[in-house]
Amino acid sequence: MEPIISTPYYLYEEKIILEQINKIANAKILKKNIHFSLMSNNNICLLNILKESGLGVFTSSVQELAIAKKAGFDNKKIIFCSSNLKIDEIKEVINVNPVIIADSFNQLNKYLENGSLKEIGIRISFEPEFYRKNNFLEIQRQGIEVDQLGQAIELCERHGVKIVGIHSYFGTNNSNEEFFKTGLSKLIDVSTQFKDLEFIDGSGGFGLDYSNEKFNFNLNELVRSFNDVLSGYPQLSGSIELKIEPGRFIMGPAGKLICTVTEVYEKQGRIFIGVDTNLSQFPRPYIYGEYHRIEVYKRIKKDKLKRPHTFIVGNSIKSDDFFAINIDFPKVEEGDQLCFNYAGAYCYSLSSNFCGQLRPAEYLLSENNEYSEIRTPESFSTLIKTQNPRSPGQ
Ligand SMILES: Cc1ncc(COP(=O)(O)O)c(C=O)c1O
């Protein structure tokens, strides 16, 4: 039985998380080589489900690294790659000892100068034309350029450090398989320069179609093409593993945000449905202009009537706090509950306190149909606990 939970709240379904993992494993990517990207969702209870399924994690800050450790991941299961780190952070990362990927030539130097590493991975970027052709950021601020690889190898050799992994990033929410395939084959091409290589990391970014709740990316095809290209390099095949770092694909479909209708009104021939959540708590529609499919979750009266020209809007003061614009939507009334689908990734993790809003609770529906609160809602003290108000006399 579903308990009565006050809205808004995020709800994650364990069954869907496991189904998403199995889809990747069925594409013949080893579970141990799937590193869930913590930036998409860092809830420790959800991370535990992934850990128990054999997955690793990808972390992008020292705070995410600490969360991964708190969730109990083994160092070898944690990939760490971050930008513009301070020396103290570099030392901290070396001390924790995850699988480190240096994201620039400069950063590689800092890792080598500030600790006693045995091995490291490097992030590589390719020529601007490659990204431009694929409508991705032509200015790649991260990554070591291909013509600097010789220098990077020499530098690591001088420090007695093995380069065991190469990594590159081909976009986020991207459904362009060719881009990934060409990118991976470029990585395989340069990989012959590295004598101690153990893995090639194609990172994450596999795209979801939010409004139709589909996944168009062909993972099987990506793995097939990786193995095909690799088989052209007999000295590499057999010894190199493909790693990936998906966040959105695993957690996006597993989460919903549930909210309550607080107002229904008509204005200028349109129907406005106001809800008790907003762009601070559920930010993707505002940030990316994305429509997450909305359904009636619970209703007081049964009423099948669909009404056109419906707008579903948030409870912040921002005039562009829209969740749906001009859709056909069932007739609802105050007190009914709605849910936003595909809200498991980059929703809670992107939420904020903008307009004094508090982050909602997170709940898990386990495989055996039990509900549990896995993060409590924020309270007013969250907003003020880091403030140092000056007294009037100062
Ligand atoms: C290096 C890296 N790996 C993995 C990811 C995760 O991407 P996604 O959640 O879209 O799969 C990102 C996202 O920006 C990234 O920058």
The ligand as a Tripos MOL2 file, in Angstrom:
@<TRIPOS>MOLECULE
LIG
   16    16     1     0     0
SMALL
NO_CHARGES

@<TRIPOS>ATOM
      1 C1         32.7900   13.0930  -18.4580 C.3       1 LIG1
      2 C2         31.3480   12.7780  -18.2920 C.ar      1 LIG1
      3 N1         30.9770   11.4840  -18.1150 N.ar      1 LIG1
      4 C3         29.6900   11.1490  -17.9490 C.ar      1 LIG1
      5 C4         28.6800   12.0980  -17.9920 C.ar      1 LIG1
      6 C5         27.2530   11.6490  -17.7970 C.3       1 LIG1
      7 O1         26.4390   11.9070  -18.8730 O.3       1 LIG1
      8 P1         24.9460   11.2870  -18.9400 P.3       1 LIG1
      9 O2         24.3380   11.3820  -17.6040 O.co2     1 LIG1
     10 O3         24.2560   12.1660  -19.9360 O.co2     1 LIG1
     11 O4         25.0750    9.8650  -19.4040 O.co2     1 LIG1
     12 C6         29.0060   13.4420  -18.1950 C.ar      1 LIG1
     13 C7         27.9630   14.4760  -18.2590 C.2       1 LIG1
     14 O5         28.1660   15.6370  -18.4800 O.2       1 LIG1
     15 C8         30.3750   13.7910  -18.3390 C.ar      1 LIG1
     16 O6         30.7640   15.0760  -18.5020 O.3       1 LIG1
@<TRIPOS>BOND
     1     1     2 1
     2     2     3 ar
     3     2    15 ar
     4     3     4 ar
     5     4     5 ar
     6     5     6 1
     7     5    12 ar
     8     6     7 1
     9     7     8 1
    10     8     9 2
    11     8    10 1
    12     8    11 1
    13    12    13 1
    14    12    15 ar
    15    13    14 2
    16    15    16 1
@<TRIPOS>SUBSTRUCTURE
     1 LIG1         1 GROUP 0 **** ****
